[in-house]
């Protein structure tokens, strides 16, 4: 097991937002996530970085308790997510531009449904506060399916923050957004993390975004963790100028290595 996980577990025990031990997910003969171990400490923003197929989305789904691991375990605030997800579901939330809210409901109806699912008190007041904070008041009585991509992203963030989660899981939260909207979302996330001392796990392909938001980067490749360090440390370790240069060096190096493996001739 990763020494970082052991030390953090010993120090903080069940208070840790996330502890993953030997986490593995198989889809038939394909290993999507391969025995990874890591922990997230309170008040930190951690980026989950990797190319397509690296295992990021599957890892997040297991942390949410939506996908059961083939081996290993995930504990969120001490609860085993495979067996006792309900004990901590109200303390976490999730956002992704690839997961749509029901299109035939208005924004207000969607937020009301999710607020009740998360056990939010004073639902009307909470929606009003979130709508004002995220500047979506004019959208509340519009059909969700009629919104633009940027508007849907703001509404998705509103849904994710309804229950004031201590743990926020984000999958490409600014994908397909214009630079201004993306910058606005990043500022809101940074404010939220600082104001609430919340833990954020952020999966993104936007390297500048990661450098700006993340205290630490967990870099995955073909289902495994190959680096776990602050962005600046990775940049210095690899002798590069940016995190994007580090990422390209690692991914292209793997591709070169795979290309160099001799192909076995059929007999």
Phi, psi and omega per residue, in radians:
X1 nan 2.554 3.108
X2 -0.978 2.258 -3.128
X3 -1.005 -0.603 3.132
X4 -1.054 -0.704 -3.140
X5 -1.154 -0.779 -3.128
X6 -1.075 -0.828 -3.104
X7 -1.131 -0.770 -3.133
X8 -1.153 -0.708 3.132
X9 -1.091 -0.721 -3.131
X10 -1.165 -0.670 -3.065
X11 -1.321 -0.721 -2.999
X12 -1.984 -0.290 3.077
X13 0.966 -2.337 -3.031
X14 -1.185 -0.229 -3.119
X15 -1.281 -0.267 -3.128
X16 -1.082 2.337 3.088
X17 -1.029 -0.725 -3.133
X18 -2.506 2.342 2.903
X19 -2.325 2.096 3.065
X20 -1.978 2.271 -3.120
X21 -2.213 2.070 3.073
X22 1.002 0.553 -3.015
X23 -1.151 2.190 -3.046
X24 -2.438 2.444 3.039
X25 -2.406 2.146 3.108
X26 -1.919 2.409 2.968
X27 -2.076 1.625 -3.023
X28 1.140 -2.144 3.129
X29 -1.617 0.074 -3.127
X30 -1.718 2.239 3.082
X31 -1.687 1.835 -3.122
X32 -1.380 -0.674 3.101
X33 -2.335 2.281 -2.903
X34 -2.130 1.496 3.010
X35 0.922 1.021 3.127
X36 -1.722 2.581 3.114
X37 -2.364 2.314 3.082
X38 -2.874 2.915 3.062
X39 -2.393 2.750 3.057
X40 -2.114 2.266 -3.134
X41 -1.703 2.731 -3.095
X42 -1.019 2.456 3.031
X43 1.354 0.214 -3.135
X44 -1.925 2.646 3.001
X45 -1.943 2.086 -3.060
X46 -2.072 2.292 3.126
X47 -1.678 2.347 3.037
X48 -1.801 1.891 -2.988
X49 -2.018 2.483 3.097
X50 3.001 2.820 3.123
X51 -1.285 3.104 3.070
X52 -1.046 2.297 -3.126
X53 1.463 0.143 -3.125
X54 -1.292 -0.371 -3.141
X55 1.941 0.135 -3.072
X56 -1.111 -0.920 -3.078
X57 -1.133 -0.671 3.099
X58 -1.123 -0.683 3.104
X59 -1.081 -0.802 3.127
X60 -1.081 -0.718 3.132
X61 -1.085 -0.628 3.096
X62 -1.258 -0.629 3.084
X63 -1.126 -0.580 3.116
X64 -1.371 -0.200 -3.087
X65 1.387 0.244 3.138
X66 -1.508 -0.417 3.079
X67 -2.177 2.281 -3.141
X68 -1.455 2.346 3.096
X69 -1.146 2.619 2.990
X70 -1.361 -0.469 3.086
X71 -2.761 2.829 -3.134
X72 1.428 -3.012 -3.097
X73 -2.594 2.742 3.010
X74 -2.169 2.256 3.019
X75 -2.093 2.234 3.096
X76 -2.008 2.063 -3.041
X77 0.867 0.649 3.074
X78 1.557 -0.218 -3.092
X79 -1.578 2.347 3.057
X80 -1.255 2.004 -3.030
X81 -1.224 -0.313 3.096
X82 -1.373 -0.378 -3.023
X83 -2.146 -0.426 -2.984
X84 -2.440 0.735 -3.098
X85 -1.014 -0.657 -3.070
X86 -1.069 -0.403 -3.104
X87 -1.215 -0.409 -3.056
X88 -2.237 0.005 -3.078
X89 -0.999 -0.577 -3.112
X90 -1.262 -0.205 -3.111
X91 -1.719 0.073 -3.095
X92 -2.417 2.898 3.059
X93 -2.798 3.050 -2.954
X94 -2.544 2.526 3.023
X95 -2.431 2.440 3.012
X96 -2.684 2.380 3.077
X97 -1.207 -0.166 -3.125
X98 -1.636 -0.036 3.105
X99 -2.007 1.909 -3.063
X100 -1.479 2.513 2.926
X101 -1.343 2.758 3.124
X102 -0.882 2.130 -2.988
X103 -1.272 -0.461 -3.056
X104 -1.536 -0.050 3.063
X105 -1.663 2.653 3.002
X106 -1.249 2.903 3.093
X107 -1.044 -0.761 -3.137
X108 -1.075 -0.747 3.128
X109 -1.105 -0.748 3.101
X110 -1.059 -0.840 -3.117
X111 -1.125 -0.612 3.109
X112 -1.137 -0.780 3.130
X113 -1.047 -0.837 -3.090
X114 -1.222 -0.621 3.098
X115 -1.060 -0.719 3.128
X116 -1.212 -0.651 3.092
X117 -1.078 -0.607 -3.126
X118 -1.578 0.058 3.092
X119 1.221 0.538 -3.133
X120 -1.248 2.322 3.099
X121 -1.433 2.667 3.090
X122 0.861 1.055 -3.001
X123 -0.953 -0.815 -3.115
X124 -1.046 -0.759 3.137
X125 -1.157 -0.690 -3.120
X126 -1.168 -0.743 3.115
X127 -1.102 -0.717 3.125
X128 -1.085 -0.732 3.134
X129 -1.124 -0.835 -3.129
X130 -1.109 -0.741 -3.124
X131 -1.069 -0.697 3.107
X132 -1.199 -0.777 -3.087
X133 -1.127 -0.683 -3.088
X134 -1.722 0.129 3.043
X135 1.016 0.809 3.110
X136 -2.073 0.253 -3.140
X137 -0.938 -0.749 -3.138
X138 -1.157 -0.215 -3.080
X139 -1.670 -0.190 -2.928
X140 -1.010 -0.629 -3.080
X141 -1.828 0.312 3.043
X142 -1.675 2.619 3.066
X143 -1.137 2.339 -3.112
X144 -1.044 -0.625 -3.123
X145 -1.191 -0.229 -3.120
X146 -1.683 0.036 -3.086
X147 -1.440 2.720 3.026
X148 -1.323 2.974 -3.139
X149 -1.054 -0.750 3.139
X150 -1.152 -0.687 3.102
X151 -1.147 -0.702 3.109
X152 -1.099 -0.629 3.135
X153 -1.150 -0.717 3.098
X154 -1.138 -0.717 3.113
X155 -1.149 -0.685 3.093
X156 -1.086 -0.670 3.086
X157 -1.175 -0.673 3.080
X158 -1.046 -0.779 3.095
X159 -1.037 -0.725 -3.076
X160 -1.222 -0.410 -3.090
X161 -1.783 0.008 -3.081
X162 -0.943 -0.759 -3.067
X163 -1.650 0.279 -3.127
X164 0.827 1.027 -3.015
X165 -1.147 2.510 3.027
X166 -1.405 -0.409 3.105
X167 -2.212 2.108 -3.108
X168 -2.097 2.144 -3.121
X169 -1.887 2.193 -3.031
X170 -2.219 2.263 3.122
X171 -2.011 1.813 -3.140
X172 0.894 1.040 -3.016
X173 -1.176 -0.302 -3.120
X174 -2.053 0.294 3.140
X175 -1.063 2.390 3.055
X176 1.187 0.231 3.123
X177 -1.648 2.674 3.045
X178 -1.237 2.761 -3.054
X179 -0.969 -0.652 -3.106
X180 -1.182 -0.815 3.127
X181 -1.137 -0.719 3.122
X182 -1.071 -0.741 3.119
X183 -1.116 -0.686 3.123
X184 -1.097 -0.754 3.123
X185 -1.094 -0.756 3.140
X186 -1.077 -0.738 3.139
X187 -1.109 -0.699 3.122
X188 -1.129 -0.726 3.130
X189 -1.126 -0.735 3.133
X190 -1.118 -0.746 3.091
X191 -1.075 -0.764 -3.117
X192 -1.086 -0.815 -3.129
X193 -1.053 -0.716 -3.117
X194 -1.264 -0.742 -3.091
X195 -1.215 -0.606 -3.035
X196 -1.810 -0.070 -3.017
X197 0.937 0.709 -3.068
X198 -1.497 2.735 3.052
X199 -1.745 2.283 3.141
X200 -2.155 2.290 2.961
X201 -1.936 2.099 -2.980
X202 -2.093 2.017 3.019
X203 -1.688 2.168 -3.059
X204 -2.710 2.673 2.982
X205 -1.788 0.001 -3.112
X206 -1.559 1.778 -3.022
X207 -1.174 -0.670 3.103
X208 -1.108 -0.651 3.090
X209 -1.080 -0.768 -3.139
X210 -1.144 -0.769 3.125
X211 -1.059 -0.594 -3.094
X212 -1.343 -0.671 -2.979
X213 -1.764 -0.549 -2.896
X214 -1.544 2.372 2.965
X215 -1.402 -0.409 -3.007
X216 -2.699 2.602 3.133
X217 -2.116 2.197 2.948
X218 -1.788 1.962 -3.061
X219 -1.763 2.093 -3.119
X220 -1.867 2.591 3.040
X221 -2.589 2.294 -3.091
X222 0.717 0.833 3.020
X223 1.468 0.011 -3.100
X224 -2.110 2.706 3.018
X225 -1.499 2.123 -3.137
X226 -1.923 -0.306 3.054
X227 -2.570 2.601 3.093
X228 -2.653 1.702 -3.029
X229 -2.878 2.886 3.035
X230 -1.086 2.640 -3.125
X231 -0.938 -0.801 -3.120
X232 -1.098 -0.637 3.110
X233 -1.119 -0.735 3.116
X234 -1.114 -0.737 3.137
X235 -1.071 -0.761 3.141
X236 -1.232 -0.687 -3.126
X237 -1.086 -0.701 -3.115
X238 -1.562 -0.018 3.104
X239 1.129 0.664 -3.100
X240 -1.974 3.030 3.134
X241 -1.672 -0.470 -3.113
X242 -2.441 2.881 3.085
X243 -1.167 -0.573 3.088
X244 -1.069 -0.684 3.095
X245 -1.099 -0.687 3.101
X246 -1.083 -0.854 -3.111
X247 -1.033 -0.823 -3.127
X248 -1.120 -0.655 3.133
X249 -1.099 -0.753 -3.119
X250 -1.203 -0.861 -3.083
X251 -1.158 -0.774 -3.136
X252 -1.206 -0.544 3.069
X253 -1.135 -0.684 3.103
X254 -1.149 -0.735 -3.140
X255 -1.075 -0.720 3.113
X256 -1.110 -0.723 3.139
X257 -1.098 -0.739 -3.137
X258 -1.152 -0.640 -3.138
X259 -1.183 -0.439 -3.107
X260 -1.432 -0.200 -3.139
X261 -1.261 2.151 -3.121
X262 -1.080 2.454 3.078
X263 -1.461 2.224 -3.130
X264 -1.229 2.207 -3.135
X265 -1.337 2.463 3.083
X266 -1.248 2.420 -3.131
X267 -1.523 nan nan
